[in-house]
Amino acid sequence: MTRAPLFKRVAVIGLGLIGGSLASAIRRQGLATVVVGTDTRQDELALGVELGVIDEIAANVQDAVSGADLVVLAVPVRATRAVLEQIQPWLPEGALLTDVGSTKSSFVADVEAVFGQLPPNVIPGHPIAGSEKSGIRAANPDLFANHKVILTPDEHSDKAGLERLKGLWEGCGATVLTMSVEYHDEVLAATSHLPHLIAFSLVDTLAGEDENMDIFRYAAGGFRDFTRIAASDPVMWHDIFLSNREAVLRVIDHFTHDLDQLRTAIADQDSATLMRVFSRAKAAREHFSKMLSGQAYVTNNAEKQVTFRLQPGGSISGDIRVPGDKSMSHRSIMLGALADGVTEVQGFLEGEDSLATLQAFRDMGVTIEGPENGFVRIHGVGINGLQAPRGPLYLGNSGTAMRLFAGLLAAQAFDSELTGDESLSKRPMGRVADPLRAMGARIDTAEGGRPPLKIHGGQPLTGIHYEMPVASAQVKSCLLLAGLYAEGSTSVTEPAPTRDHTERMLAGFGYHVHRDGATASVVGGGSLTASNIDVPADISSAAFFLVAASIAPGSDLTLRHVGMNPTRVGVINILKQMGANIEVLNEREIGGEPVADLRVRSADLKGIDIPEDQVPLAIDEFPVLFVAAACAEGRTVLRGAEELRVKESDRIQVMADGLAAVGVETTVTPDGIIIDGGQPIVGGKVDSHGDHRIAMSFAVASLRAQGEIEVTDCANVATSFPGFVELARQTGIHISSEGVE
C-alpha cells in the first residue's frame, strides 16, 4: 500500500551532507511530491539532479520557497540570518520552516531578528548524524536511519505541523525527540561541542611538540579514535562555537575546573581522588551505555520491544540460586554511602534498577567500585557527606529507589530532582511527599503527585509520628531515612507488617532503631558505621520457581541462599496453605537477615481464602500466586490488596486480563480477585504492560498451558531479574525471547 506524501513541495536550501541526505531520503521514501534544492554552488545543484538527490533545481531562494509547504535550512550556522532575510518575503503562509543546525538558540535569535518573533510555523531541528565526508556526493539517504533527531518546539508551535515534521524524520528512519532550545544547547555543548574542541586543541598542541612525528607515528588506537573528530570541517565548527558561545563557555569552565582537580590530585599523589573520579567515570560510561542500548531504560518504547514466546508443558528441576534481593541491594548502596568507612557488599543484584541507585550515589560524589560478579565496595562519605548532583538523578523503573531517595534527599543542603522512565513517571509519589512535607520538606511533584520530584534543599526537618493509611515498606523506609536528619524522633506505625530490611540494615550499620509492636522509630543526629553485607537471593524472584515447581508435574527443584525475612515469606506461607510441598533447609542468619535453602516438589494445590495478614508479606508475589490459584482445585479469594493497583501496573486488572487472554476467567473486586481453579489454560497472547512480574508469571503459566503463550512488552524483566530467560530455560520452561533485550 502506497502512503500519501506528507508534503507537496519540500525546499532544501543548502545541499551539503545533511541537506543532500535529507533530500535524498525524502525522495526515496516518497515523503514529498517534489523535492527542490538550491545552493550557492551551481555545480552542486546540477550534480544533485544527476545523482537523484533532488527533483528540481531552484535558481535562487525565492524560486525554491515559492509554493513550498516545507522549507529546510541546511546552511552554515553563521549564514542563517542572511538566508532567512532572503526567505522572509517569499515564505508561503502556513508553510513550515525548520533547520538542521547544531545550535538552536542562535537559530531562534536569527528568526526573531528577521520575523520579529518565533512564528508557530517555525520549528527548529537538529539531526544527530554526520560523516567525515562532505558535499553533495556524500549525500546518503540512510544517514538518519537509527539516529536521533531533536526538535525544539515551544508552547506556541503549530501542533499539527510538528506532527508532520516528526513524521517526515521518522519516515527517514530517525527517532524523534523533543526538548527546549536551552536544554538542547546545554546538552550538545557537553556531548558534542566540548569533545570536538578538546580534539582540535589536543592535536594542535601535540603537533607543535618537537617530537610531533613520533607522537603521531606511535599513537595508540584510543588517541586515533578520539582525535578523529579533529578532521571535521573547521569552518562549520568555528561557526558552532561562536553561535553556542554561552553554553560552550559554561561547559569549558566546568571541564577545566575538574581537570585542574585531577592535576592537583596527581601532583599531590592523592590516590583517593583519582580512584573516585576514574571509577565514577568508568561506571558512568558503562551504566549509560547499557541504558541507551535498549536493555531497559529507553525513552521510546518502540526501541525496546521484547516478546516472550512460551511452548506448553514441561517439568522443573535443578539446583539454582536466583539473583540477589533487589530491596536489600538498593538499601546496601544507600546506607553504605552514608556510612563512615568502607562497606563491601556480596550478592548485589546487577539489574538496571539497582545500578541506577548505584549511579545516583556516584553522581553525588560517592566512590563505588564494581559491581563485579555481585561484589561492590562503597567508600562511605558519612551521613552529611553527599554532594549536589550536576543534574537530575535518573532512577529508571524503580519506585523503591524514588521513594527512599525522597526521604534521604529531603534534608540535604542542596536541591535535587528525581526522574524515572515512562512507567515510573506514572506512579503516585504523594504517599511519601505528603508526610515529608509534614516534616518540613519542600517537594514539588508533577500533576497527580507523580514524578519528577523536585526537592528543595536546606530545609530543616522535624520528626513526626505517622500512622500509615496503607501498609507500605517504601513509605516506612522513606520516613525513617528522613528521620536520620530530623530533629527529635520520627516514628511510623504500620497497619499490617511490611518488610523490615531498612530497620535491620540500619541496626547492622550501628544506627539504633526502636521497635514497639507495629511502630518503628529513629532519633536524628546519629551516624552510621561501615558494615559488610551478604545480600541473600531475592524471595520475590524465587517465587516464580516456587510456583513453577509446584504446578508442573514431576518437578523437584532446590533454591539456594534464599532470604527468609519474616516480613517477606508470605508467598511460602500462602503456597503451603494451598498444599505446596516446600521444605526449608539449612536455616541460618547472615548479616542480620535469615536465609535458607528451599526444596520444592510438585503438588496438588487447593484454592484458599488468602489470610489478609499475609497480603503485605507477599505483595510483590501475587501475580505468580494468581497463576498458582488458576492451577489449583477450587476457589481462591484475595482481599485487602489495594496496594497491587499502584505497582508498575494495576497488577490485579492486568493479571485478570492476561488470564482471560489464555482462557481463565476471574472476578475482579475493588481490593482483590476471585479465581476459580481448574479452568484450562488454552494459550494465547498476553500484554504485560511493561510489568516484569506479569511477564514472568505467564512464563510460569506455560507449564500448564495447552497451547503457546506469547507475552509482549517484556523488556523490563531486566530491571529485577537479569538472566531470567536463561535460568527459566535451564530449569525446564520452554521459553524464547525475541527482540531487543
C-alpha positions in Angstrom: 0.0 0.0 0.0 1.5 3.3 -1.1 1.2 6.1 1.5 0.3 9.6 0.6 3.2 12.1 0.7 3.4 14.2 3.9 4.3 17.3 1.9 3.7 18.5 -1.6 6.8 20.6 -2.2 9.9 20.5 0.1 12.5 23.1 -0.5 16.0 22.3 0.8 18.3 25.3 1.0 21.9 24.1 1.1 22.9 20.7 -0.4 25.8 19.7 1.7 26.0 16.3 3.5 22.9 16.9 5.8 20.7 18.8 3.3 21.5 16.4 0.5 21.0 13.3 2.6 17.6 14.6 3.8 16.5 15.5 0.3 17.6 12.0 -0.9 15.8 10.2 1.9 12.6 12.2 1.3 12.7 11.2 -2.3 13.4 7.6 -1.7 10.7 7.2 0.9 8.1 9.2 -1.1 7.6 11.7 1.7 7.0 14.6 -0.7 5.6 15.0 -4.2 8.6 17.3 -5.2 11.9 18.0 -3.6 13.5 21.2 -4.9 17.0 22.3 -3.9 19.1 25.4 -4.1 22.7 26.2 -3.2 25.3 28.9 -3.9 27.4 26.3 -5.6 25.9 25.8 -9.1 27.9 22.7 -9.8 26.5 21.0 -6.7 22.9 21.7 -7.9 23.5 20.1 -11.3 25.1 17.1 -9.6 22.1 16.9 -7.2 19.7 16.2 -10.1 22.2 13.9 -11.8 22.6 11.8 -8.7 18.9 11.7 -8.0 19.2 13.7 -4.7 16.6 16.3 -5.8 13.8 16.6 -8.3 14.3 20.2 -9.4 16.9 23.0 -9.2 15.8 26.4 -8.0 18.0 29.2 -9.3 17.5 31.2 -6.1 15.9 31.2 -2.7 12.7 32.9 -3.9 12.1 30.2 -6.6 12.9 27.5 -4.1 10.4 28.6 -1.4 7.6 29.7 -3.7 4.7 27.2 -3.3 6.6 25.1 -0.8 4.8 23.7 2.3 8.1 22.8 4.0 11.4 24.7 3.8 14.5 23.2 5.3 17.6 25.4 6.0 20.7 23.4 5.7 23.3 26.2 5.5 26.2 27.0 7.8 25.1 28.4 11.2 26.6 31.8 10.6 24.8 32.1 7.3 21.4 31.5 8.7 20.3 35.1 9.2 21.2 36.2 5.7 19.3 33.3 4.2 16.3 34.0 6.5 16.2 37.6 5.2 16.1 36.3 1.7 13.3 33.8 2.6 11.1 36.1 4.6 9.3 38.0 1.8 8.5 34.8 -0.1 7.7 32.2 2.5 4.1 31.0 1.8 1.6 31.4 4.6 1.3 28.2 6.6 4.5 26.7 5.2 6.7 25.0 7.9 10.2 26.3 8.3 12.9 24.2 10.0 16.6 23.8 10.1 19.3 21.2 10.8 21.9 23.3 12.7 23.5 22.1 15.9 22.8 25.3 17.9 19.2 26.2 18.4 19.4 29.5 20.4 21.3 31.2 17.6 18.7 30.0 15.1 15.8 31.2 17.2 17.6 34.6 17.7 18.1 34.9 13.9 14.4 34.0 13.3 13.2 36.6 15.8 15.5 39.2 14.3 14.1 38.7 10.8 10.5 37.8 11.6 10.0 39.9 14.8 9.0 36.8 16.7 9.3 33.0 16.6 6.2 32.2 14.4 4.2 29.0 15.2 5.2 27.5 11.8 9.0 27.7 12.6 10.2 24.6 14.4 13.9 24.3 14.9 15.5 20.9 14.4 18.8 19.1 14.7 19.6 15.6 13.3 22.3 13.9 15.4 24.1 12.3 12.4 27.0 13.1 10.2 30.1 11.8 8.3 33.7 12.9 7.8 32.7 13.3 4.1 31.0 16.5 2.8 29.3 17.8 -0.2 26.5 16.5 -2.5 28.5 13.4 -3.4 28.4 12.3 0.2 24.5 12.5 0.3 23.2 9.3 1.8 19.5 8.5 2.1 20.3 6.1 5.0 22.3 8.7 7.0 19.5 9.2 9.5 18.4 5.6 9.9 18.7 4.6 13.6 19.8 8.1 14.6 18.1 10.7 16.7 16.7 13.9 15.6 15.9 16.6 18.1 13.1 19.1 17.5 12.8 22.1 19.8 9.2 23.5 19.6 7.8 25.9 22.1 4.3 26.2 23.6 3.2 28.3 20.6 4.4 25.9 17.9 1.9 24.6 15.3 1.0 21.1 16.8 -0.2 19.7 13.5 2.9 21.0 11.8 5.1 19.4 14.5 3.4 16.0 14.0 4.0 16.3 10.2 7.7 17.2 10.8 8.1 14.3 13.2 6.5 12.0 10.6 9.0 13.2 8.0 12.0 12.5 10.1 10.6 9.1 11.2 10.0 8.3 7.6 13.7 8.8 7.1 14.4 6.2 9.7 15.2 8.5 12.6 13.9 8.5 16.2 12.5 12.0 17.1 13.0 13.6 20.5 11.7 17.0 21.6 13.3 19.3 24.2 13.6 23.0 24.9 16.0 25.2 22.9 18.1 26.0 26.0 18.4 22.3 27.1 19.4 21.2 23.6 22.2 23.7 23.5 23.4 22.7 27.0 23.4 19.0 26.1 25.1 19.5 22.8 27.7 21.8 24.3 28.7 19.0 26.7 28.3 15.9 24.5 29.4 17.2 21.1 30.9 20.7 21.1 33.3 20.2 24.0 34.7 16.9 22.7 35.4 18.5 19.3 37.0 21.5 21.0 39.3 19.2 23.1 40.2 17.1 20.0 41.1 20.2 18.0 43.1 21.6 20.9 44.9 18.3 21.7 46.0 17.7 18.1 47.1 21.3 17.7 49.1 21.1 21.0 50.8 17.8 20.1 51.5 18.9 16.5 53.6 21.7 18.0 55.8 19.4 20.0 59.4 18.8 18.9 58.8 15.1 18.6 55.5 15.5 16.8 56.1 13.0 14.1 56.9 10.3 16.7 53.9 11.2 18.7 51.6 10.6 15.8 53.6 7.6 14.5 53.3 5.7 17.7 49.8 6.9 18.7 47.7 4.1 20.1 44.2 3.3 18.8 42.5 5.4 21.6 44.3 8.5 20.5 43.4 8.0 16.9 39.8 7.3 17.7 39.4 10.3 19.9 41.2 12.8 17.7 39.5 11.6 14.5 36.9 14.3 15.0 39.6 16.9 14.7 39.4 16.2 11.0 35.9 17.8 10.9 35.2 20.9 8.9 37.0 23.8 10.6 34.6 26.4 9.2 31.5 24.6 10.5 32.9 24.2 14.0 34.2 27.8 14.1 30.6 28.8 13.4 29.2 26.4 16.0 31.4 27.6 18.8 30.7 31.2 18.2 27.0 30.6 17.9 26.7 28.5 21.0 29.1 30.7 22.9 27.4 30.8 26.4 26.7 27.1 26.7 30.2 26.2 25.4 31.9 28.5 27.8 29.9 27.1 30.8 30.9 23.5 29.9 34.5 24.5 29.3 34.7 26.2 32.7 33.3 23.1 34.3 35.7 20.8 32.5 38.8 22.9 33.2 37.8 23.1 36.9 37.6 19.3 37.0 40.8 18.9 35.0 42.6 21.2 37.4 41.4 19.0 40.3 42.9 16.0 38.6 46.2 17.8 38.0 46.3 18.7 41.7 45.5 15.1 42.7 48.4 13.8 40.6 50.7 16.5 41.9 49.8 15.6 45.5 49.7 11.9 44.9 46.1 11.9 46.0 45.1 8.3 45.2 41.6 8.6 46.7 40.6 11.4 44.4 42.0 9.7 41.3 40.2 6.5 42.1 36.9 8.3 42.8 37.0 10.1 39.5 38.2 7.2 37.4 35.8 4.6 38.9 32.9 7.0 38.7 33.7 7.8 35.0 34.2 4.1 34.1 30.9 3.1 35.8 29.0 6.0 34.3 30.2 5.2 30.8 29.1 1.5 31.3 25.8 2.4 33.0 24.6 4.9 30.4 25.8 2.8 27.5 23.7 0.0 28.9 20.7 2.2 29.4 20.9 3.6 25.9 21.4 0.2 24.3 17.7 -0.5 24.8 18.0 -3.1 27.6 15.6 -1.3 30.0 15.6 2.4 30.1 14.7 3.8 26.7 12.5 6.9 26.2 10.8 5.5 23.2 9.2 2.1 23.9 9.3 1.2 20.3 13.0 0.7 20.7 12.7 -1.9 23.4 10.1 -4.4 22.3 10.8 -7.8 23.8 8.4 -10.7 23.4 8.5 -14.0 25.3 7.3 -17.0 23.3 6.4 -20.0 25.5 5.7 -23.5 24.4 3.3 -25.5 26.7 4.3 -28.1 29.2 7.5 -29.2 30.9 8.7 -30.0 34.4 11.0 -28.1 36.7 14.3 -29.5 38.1 17.8 -28.4 39.2 19.8 -26.7 41.9 19.9 -22.9 41.4 20.4 -19.6 43.1 18.3 -16.7 41.8 19.7 -13.1 41.8 20.2 -11.1 45.0 17.4 -9.3 46.7 16.6 -6.0 45.0 15.2 -4.3 48.1 18.4 -5.1 50.0 20.6 -4.2 47.1 19.1 -0.7 47.0 19.5 -0.2 50.7 23.0 -1.6 50.9 24.2 1.1 48.5 22.2 3.9 50.3 23.4 3.1 53.8 26.9 2.2 52.7 27.2 5.6 51.0 26.1 7.4 54.2 28.3 5.4 56.5 31.8 6.2 57.8 34.3 3.8 56.3 34.3 1.2 53.5 31.3 -1.2 53.0 31.7 -4.4 51.0 28.6 -6.0 49.5 28.4 -9.6 48.2 25.4 -10.8 46.1 24.5 -7.3 44.8 21.7 -7.5 42.2 23.2 -6.2 38.9 19.8 -5.3 37.4 19.1 -1.9 35.9 17.1 -0.6 38.9 19.9 -1.3 41.4 22.5 0.0 39.1 20.5 3.3 38.7 20.7 3.7 42.5 24.4 3.0 42.5 24.9 5.5 39.7 22.9 8.2 41.6 25.2 8.0 44.5 28.2 8.2 42.2 26.6 11.4 40.9 26.5 12.7 44.5 30.3 12.2 45.0 30.4 8.7 46.4 33.3 6.4 45.2 31.9 3.0 44.4 33.9 0.1 43.0 32.2 -2.5 40.9 29.8 -4.2 40.6 31.8 -7.3 39.5 30.0 -10.6 39.9 27.8 -9.2 42.6 30.7 -7.6 44.6 30.6 -3.9 45.3 32.9 -1.8 47.5 31.4 1.5 48.7 33.7 4.3 50.1 31.2 6.0 52.5 31.2 9.8 52.8 29.4 10.0 56.1 25.8 11.0 56.8 26.4 14.6 55.8 28.9 14.0 53.0 26.7 13.8 49.9 27.4 16.4 47.2 25.0 18.2 44.9 24.4 16.2 41.7 25.1 18.1 38.5 21.6 17.2 37.1 18.5 15.1 37.8 19.0 11.7 39.3 17.5 9.1 37.0 16.1 6.1 38.8 14.8 4.1 35.8 11.8 1.9 36.7 12.3 1.7 40.5 9.6 3.0 42.7 11.6 1.7 45.7 14.6 3.9 44.8 12.5 7.0 44.2 10.5 6.8 47.4 13.6 6.0 49.5 15.7 8.8 47.8 12.9 11.3 48.5 13.4 10.7 52.3 17.1 10.7 52.0 17.4 13.9 50.0 14.6 15.9 51.8 17.1 17.2 54.4 20.2 17.7 52.2 21.7 21.1 51.8 21.3 21.0 48.0 18.4 20.9 45.6 17.8 17.7 43.8 15.4 16.2 41.2 14.3 12.6 40.9 13.2 11.3 37.5 12.4 7.9 36.0 11.3 6.0 32.9 7.9 6.3 31.4 6.4 3.6 33.7 7.8 5.2 36.9 6.6 8.6 35.8 3.0 7.5 36.1 3.3 6.2 39.6 2.0 8.1 42.7 4.5 9.8 44.9 2.2 11.8 47.1 2.2 9.0 49.6 5.8 10.0 50.5 5.7 13.6 49.5 2.9 14.5 51.9 4.3 13.1 55.2 7.8 14.5 54.2 6.1 17.9 53.8 4.7 17.5 57.3 8.3 17.1 58.5 9.2 20.4 56.9 10.4 19.3 53.4 9.7 21.3 50.3 8.9 18.9 47.4 7.3 19.7 44.1 5.6 16.9 42.1 4.0 16.8 38.6 0.3 16.6 38.2 -1.4 14.0 40.4 1.6 13.8 42.7 3.7 12.0 40.1 7.4 12.2 39.2 9.6 14.1 38.6 10.1 15.1 42.2 11.9 18.4 42.8 13.3 18.6 46.3 14.4 22.0 47.6 17.5 21.6 49.8 18.3 23.4 53.0 15.0 22.7 54.8 15.4 21.7 58.5 13.2 18.6 59.2 11.3 17.9 62.4 10.4 14.4 63.5 6.8 13.3 63.4 4.7 10.3 64.2 3.0 9.0 61.1 0.2 6.4 61.0 0.4 4.8 57.6 -3.1 4.5 56.0 -1.9 1.7 53.8 0.9 -0.8 54.6 4.0 0.1 52.6 7.6 -0.7 53.3 8.7 2.0 50.9 6.8 4.8 52.7 8.0 3.5 56.1 11.6 3.4 54.9 11.4 6.8 53.3 10.3 8.4 56.6 12.9 6.6 58.6 15.7 7.7 56.3 14.4 11.3 56.5 14.3 10.8 60.3 18.1 10.3 60.3 18.3 14.0 59.6 15.3 15.3 61.5 15.3 17.0 64.9 13.8 14.6 67.5 12.2 11.3 67.0 10.5 10.1 63.8 8.1 7.2 64.2 6.0 5.2 61.8 3.1 2.9 62.6 2.0 0.4 60.0 -1.5 -1.1 59.8 0.0 -4.5 58.9 3.5 -5.9 58.9 5.7 -4.9 55.9 9.3 -5.9 55.0 11.8 -4.6 57.6 15.0 -4.6 55.6 15.6 -0.9 56.4 15.3 -1.3 60.1 17.5 -4.4 60.2 20.2 -2.9 57.9 20.2 0.4 59.9 20.9 -1.6 63.0 23.6 -3.5 61.1 25.3 -0.1 60.4 25.1 0.7 64.1 22.1 3.1 64.0 19.6 2.3 66.7 16.0 1.6 65.5 13.4 1.4 68.3 10.6 -1.1 67.7 7.4 -1.2 69.6 4.9 -3.6 68.1 3.8 -2.0 64.8 5.8 1.2 65.3 9.4 1.8 64.3 11.3 5.0 65.3 14.6 6.6 65.0 16.2 9.7 66.6 18.0 12.1 64.3 21.6 13.2 64.6 23.4 9.9 64.7 25.9 8.3 62.4 26.4 5.0 60.5 29.5 2.8 60.6 30.5 0.7 57.6 29.4 -2.9 57.6 29.9 -5.8 55.2 26.7 -7.2 53.7 25.9 -10.5 52.0 22.7 -10.0 50.0 20.5 -13.1 50.0 18.7 -14.4 46.9 15.5 -12.5 46.3 12.4 -14.4 47.5 10.4 -12.4 45.0 12.5 -13.8 42.2 12.5 -17.3 43.8 8.6 -17.1 43.9 8.4 -17.7 40.2 10.3 -21.0 40.6 8.4 -22.0 43.8 5.1 -21.8 41.9 6.6 -23.3 38.7 7.9 -26.4 40.5 4.6 -26.7 42.5 2.3 -26.7 39.4 4.4 -28.7 36.9 4.1 -32.5 37.3 7.3 -34.4 38.1 9.2 -31.3 39.4 12.0 -31.3 42.0 13.9 -28.0 42.4 16.3 -26.6 45.1 16.7 -22.9 45.5 19.9 -21.8 47.4 20.5 -19.0 49.9 17.0 -17.5 49.7 16.2 -14.6 52.0 13.7 -15.7 54.7 13.0 -12.4 56.3 9.7 -12.9 58.3 8.2 -9.9 56.6 8.8 -11.4 53.1 7.8 -15.1 53.5 4.1 -14.6 52.7 4.5 -16.4 49.4 5.8 -19.5 51.2 3.1 -19.3 53.8 0.3 -19.0 51.2 1.7 -21.7 49.0 2.0 -24.1 52.0 -1.7 -23.4 52.9 -2.6 -24.3 49.3 -0.8 -27.6 49.8 2.6 -26.9 48.2 5.4 -29.3 49.1 8.2 -26.9 50.2 11.0 -27.9 52.6 13.0 -25.2 54.4 16.6 -26.5 54.8 19.9 -25.2 56.2 18.4 -22.2 58.0 20.9 -19.6 59.1 21.4 -15.9 59.7 23.8 -13.8 57.6 24.3 -10.1 58.4 21.1 -9.9 60.5 19.0 -11.5 57.7 17.7 -15.1 57.9 18.4 -17.2 54.9 17.7 -20.9 53.9 17.7 -23.3 51.1 14.3 -24.3 49.7 13.4 -27.7 48.1 10.1 -27.6 46.2 8.3 -30.5 44.5 5.1 -30.7 42.5 1.9 -30.9 44.5 -1.9 -30.8 44.1 -2.7 -27.3 45.1 -6.1 -26.3 46.7 -7.8 -23.0 46.4 -8.0 -20.9 49.7 -9.2 -17.7 51.1 -5.8 -15.9 51.4 -5.4 -14.6 55.0 -5.4 -10.8 55.0 -2.5 -10.7 57.4 -0.4 -12.4 54.7 -1.2 -9.9 52.0 1.5 -7.3 52.9 4.1 -10.1 53.3 3.5 -11.3 49.6 2.6 -8.0 47.9 5.1 -8.4 45.0 4.4 -12.2 44.6 0.7 -12.1 43.9 0.9 -12.1 40.1 2.6 -15.6 40.1 0.3 -16.6 43.0 -2.7 -15.9 40.7 -1.1 -18.5 38.3 -0.9 -21.0 41.2 -4.6 -20.2 42.0 -5.6 -20.9 38.4 -3.9 -24.3 38.6 -5.4 -25.2 42.0 -8.6 -27.1 42.7 -11.3 -24.9 44.0 -11.7 -21.2 44.6 -9.0 -18.7 45.7 -10.1 -15.4 47.1 -7.8 -12.4 47.6 -9.0 -9.4 49.7 -7.2 -6.3 51.1 -4.7 -5.9 48.3 -5.4 -2.3 47.1 -1.6 -1.8 47.0 -1.4 -4.0 43.9 -3.3 -1.4 41.9 -0.4 1.1 42.2 2.5 -1.1 41.3 4.3 -1.0 37.9 0.8 -1.7 36.6 -2.6 -2.3 38.1 -1.5 -5.8 38.8 -4.9 -7.1 39.7 -6.5 -5.9 36.4 -3.6 -6.7 34.2 -3.3 -10.2 35.6 -7.1 -10.7 35.2 -6.9 -9.5 31.6 -3.9 -11.8 30.9 -5.6 -14.8 32.5 -8.7 -14.1 30.3 -6.4 -14.0 27.3 -5.3 -17.5 28.0 -8.7 -18.8 28.8 -9.1 -18.4 32.6 -12.0 -16.2 33.7 -11.8 -14.4 37.0 -13.8 -11.9 39.1 -12.1 -8.6 39.9 -13.1 -6.8 43.1 -12.0 -3.4 44.3 -9.4 -4.8 46.6 -8.7 -8.2 45.2 -9.7 -11.0 42.9 -11.6 -14.3 42.9 -10.1 -17.2 40.8 -11.8 -20.5 40.3 -9.1 -23.0 39.7 -9.1 -25.9 37.2 -10.0 -23.9 34.1 -7.9 -25.0 31.2 -5.1 -22.6 30.2 -5.5 -22.7 26.5 -2.7 -20.3 25.5 -2.9 -17.0 23.8 -1.4 -13.5 23.6 -0.8 -11.5 26.8 0.2 -7.9 27.1 2.4 -7.5 30.2 2.1 -3.7 30.1 5.8 -3.4 30.7 5.4 -5.0 34.2 8.3 -7.5 34.7 6.4 -9.6 37.3 3.4 -10.0 34.9 5.7 -11.2 32.1 7.5 -13.8 34.3 4.2 -15.0 35.8 2.9 -16.0 32.4 6.1 -17.7 31.6 5.3 -19.9 34.7 1.7 -20.4 33.5 3.0 -22.0 30.2 3.9 -25.1 32.2 0.2 -26.0 32.5 -0.9 -24.5 29.2 -2.4 -26.4 26.3 -1.1 -24.0 23.6 1.6 -21.4 23.0 1.6 -18.3 25.2 3.0 -15.1 23.7 3.8 -12.3 26.2 4.6 -8.8 24.9 6.4 -5.8 26.3 8.8 -7.8 28.4 12.0 -5.6 28.3 11.6 -4.6 31.9 12.2 -8.1 33.2 15.9 -7.0 33.1 15.0 -4.4 35.9 14.5 -7.1 38.5 15.7 -10.4 37.2 18.7 -10.3 34.8 19.2 -13.7 33.2 15.6 -14.8 33.8 15.2 -16.3 30.4 18.4 -18.4 30.6 17.6 -19.7 34.1 14.0 -20.5 33.2 15.2 -22.4 30.2 17.8 -24.2 32.3 15.2 -25.4 34.8 12.7 -26.6 32.2 10.5 -23.8 31.0 10.2 -23.8 27.2 10.9 -20.1 26.7 12.4 -18.0 23.9 12.9 -14.2 23.9 12.5 -12.2 20.7 13.5 -8.5 20.1 16.0 -6.2 21.8 16.6 -7.3 25.4 
